[in-house]
Amino acid sequence: MKVSLICPAIRTHLWKGFYDSARLACKENEFEIIFVSPFDLPESLQGVDNVKLIKDYGSPSRCTQIAVLSSVGEFIYNCVDDGVFYENCIDDAVKQFESGGYKDIDIINMRYRESKNSDRDEFDSSYWEAHKVGLALPGVLPNWSISLHFFMKRGYYMWLGGVDTCFEYVNHGAHDLMFRAQGNGSIIYPSNTEGLNCSHQPERTGDHGPIHDAQVNHDEAVFVNLYKNPRITYERRCLDYDGWKKCPSVWNRRFGKNKPKTYEDLKYD
């Protein structure tokens, strides 16, 4: 298996389109999709050999760790379920990594687009520079990049301990992972081809409220407290991968006490 697409997910109505676009994005290499979700696969994906579903009600960070642990690909690609892939983008990433003289610890930032109607222009290159997107903290070097949709060797992700599940959502966890990697000598290269074209629900609109609240009310403060230390990536490079096991098995921001059975059962304020 060449590539594992890692996807903590709830939007079951989008999964078939996600899968179909992945097939067009990865024609030359074997791939798998690992959805971690409390909800069942749609009927259209049941029995598809390269689609796995792991049932879990945990936070997105916990689900990411579970997904990678169950993956078998040489590379992992961190994804979201509200996007569709650009044709050939995954094959292009494999080719870029393997023909570019990259080290096993290097990472490709799979550039993406994000807008309400999936119609925005691509982000300027400065969008991927940490100090230009509000992350100019003492523990973040000025030349470091960010990568939320990271494409990297699975073994290296495991060695670093993956995303820290002290963060509920993967946004700050991905920043932290990429900074720990760059502190270890990794280079983050921009993808030659854009990866996902994603939709966007700002702030607390739609089903985005729990994600917004997790980032603003919890994860951001944890992240800033860590990275006010200029030596943080030297003192904290490799994490205990099994930290996810200490996370609550139910992410209350999203699933509360009722543990909904379908996406349609989700209730928000």
Stockholm file with secondary structure:
# STOCKHOLM 1.0

chainA/1-269         MKVSLICPAIRTHLWKGFYDSARLACKENEFEIIFVSPFDLPESLQGVDNVKLIKDYGSPSRCTQIAVLSSVGEFIYNCVDDGVFYENCIDDAVKQFESGGYKDIDIINMRYRESKNSDRDEFDSSYWEAHKVGLALPGVLPNWSISLHFFMKRGYYMWLGGVDTCFEYVNHGAHDLMFRAQGNGSIIYPSNTEGLNCSHQPERTGDHGPIHDAQVNHDEAVFVNLYKNPRITYERRCLDYDGWKKCPSVWNRRFGKNKPKTYEDLKYD
#=GR chainA/1-269 SS CCEEEEEECCCGGGHHHHHHHHHHHCSSSCEEEEEEESSCCCGGGTTCTTEEEEECBSCHHHHHHHHHHHCCCSEEEECCTTEEECTTHHHHHHHHHHHTTCCTTCEEECCCEECTTSCCCCCCGGGGBGGGTTCCCTTSCTTCBCCSSEEEEHHHHHHHTCSCTTSSSHHHHHHHHHHHHHHTTCCEEECSSCCEEECCCCTTSTTCHHHHHHIIIIIHHHHHHHHTSTTHHHHSCSCCGGGGGGSCSBCHHHHTTTCCSSGGGCCCC
#=GC SS_cons         CCEEEEEECCCGGGHHHHHHHHHHHCSSSCEEEEEEESSCCCGGGTTCTTEEEEECBSCHHHHHHHHHHHCCCSEEEECCTTEEECTTHHHHHHHHHHHTTCCTTCEEECCCEECTTSCCCCCCGGGGBGGGTTCCCTTSCTTCBCCSSEEEEHHHHHHHTCSCTTSSSHHHHHHHHHHHHHHTTCCEEECSSCCEEECCCCTTSTTCHHHHHHIIIIIHHHHHHHHTSTTHHHHSCSCCGGGGGGSCSBCHHHHTTTCCSSGGGCCCC
//
